[in-house]
Amino acid sequence: MIGRGMFSDQQKLKIGCQKNLQNIYLALSVYSTDNKGTFPVVEKAQASEPPLSLLVPRSTTVTEMFICPASDDNKLPEAEPFAKRRISYAFYMGRTKNDGSDALLLSDRQVNSFPKIKRQLMFSDTGKEPGANHSKSGGNVLFCDGAFTAIKARAARDYLFPTNVVLLNPKPK
């Protein structure tokens, strides 16, 4: 039993992951300021690495934030673009800074790249890939306004997105 004020190892890892998402959001904000409110877009991208790699080294030189502390993904070299490497986070490419507080921007790796409806599986509920950054204890999501929340494996509500937005998961293992 976990006492008051104590966190499980998985809770600590989720908190570290949330800090990563906040730091990525800061880099995305710098990028959007330089690009008329838009976040990175790479035409025909199939994974989250190419667009998010555009942040380095222009908007940030820190790359450790692109690896979830709960994942077994390899560390990235600092200050180097990582388009050909593997990161831990999914990216909703096509979003803008003005999309609002209910629009998802980043999340832990998801089970697939489709929009989710309430109670649909979003993250692994077995601890196996895909979508298992945090084993079977859900994942973190970050919204376009910089707010974040932890959710269980199944979507807490509908997470839909317009046709100009594409959910890009990281490259598979």
JOUR-V472487 format. One record per backbone hydrogen bond with DSSP energy under -0.5 kcal/mol. CO is the residue of the C=O (numbers start at 1). NH is the residue of the N-H. E is the energy in kcal/mol with one decimal. If there is no record, write none. Layout:
BEGIN
CO|NH|E ; CO|NH|E
END
This chain:
BEGIN
1|3|-0.6 ; 3|6|-2.0 ; 8|12|-2.2 ; 9|13|-2.2 ; 10|14|-2.2 ; 11|15|-2.1 ; 12|16|-2.2 ; 13|17|-2.2 ; 14|18|-2.4 ; 15|19|-1.9 ; 16|20|-1.9 ; 17|21|-2.4 ; 18|22|-2.3 ; 19|23|-2.3 ; 20|24|-2.7 ; 21|25|-2.4 ; 22|26|-1.8 ; 23|27|-1.8 ; 24|28|-2.8 ; 25|29|-2.5 ; 26|30|-2.1 ; 27|31|-2.4 ; 28|32|-2.8 ; 29|33|-2.1 ; 30|34|-1.6 ; 31|35|-0.6 ; 32|35|-0.7 ; 32|37|-3.1 ; 33|36|-0.6 ; 35|38|-1.8 ; 37|97|-3.2 ; 42|45|-2.0 ; 47|51|-0.5 ; 48|52|-1.9 ; 49|53|-2.4 ; 50|54|-0.6 ; 51|54|-1.1 ; 52|55|-1.6 ; 53|56|-1.5 ; 55|59|-2.6 ; 55|60|-1.5 ; 60|57|-0.6 ; 61|79|-2.4 ; 63|66|-2.0 ; 64|67|-1.5 ; 66|68|-0.5 ; 66|88|-2.5 ; 68|71|-1.6 ; 77|80|-1.0 ; 82|85|-2.1 ; 88|109|-1.2 ; 90|107|-1.8 ; 91|93|-1.4 ; 91|168|-3.0 ; 92|95|-1.2 ; 93|166|-2.8 ; 95|39|-1.4 ; 96|99|-1.8 ; 97|100|-0.5 ; 100|103|-1.1 ; 100|144|-0.6 ; 102|104|-0.6 ; 103|144|-2.4 ; 105|92|-2.6 ; 106|142|-3.0 ; 107|90|-2.5 ; 113|167|-0.5 ; 116|159|-3.4 ; 117|120|-2.6 ; 120|155|-3.0 ; 122|111|-2.3 ; 124|138|-0.7 ; 131|124|-2.9 ; 132|135|-1.7 ; 134|137|-2.6 ; 135|127|-0.6 ; 138|134|-0.6 ; 139|151|-3.2 ; 140|108|-2.0 ; 141|149|-2.1 ; 142|105|-3.2 ; 142|106|-1.6 ; 143|146|-2.2 ; 147|143|-3.2 ; 149|141|-2.6 ; 151|139|-2.3 ; 153|122|-3.2 ; 153|123|-2.4 ; 155|119|-3.0 ; 159|116|-2.0 ; 162|165|-1.9 ; 166|93|-2.1 ; 166|168|-0.7 ; 167|169|-0.6 ; 168|91|-2.5 ; 169|48|-1.4
END
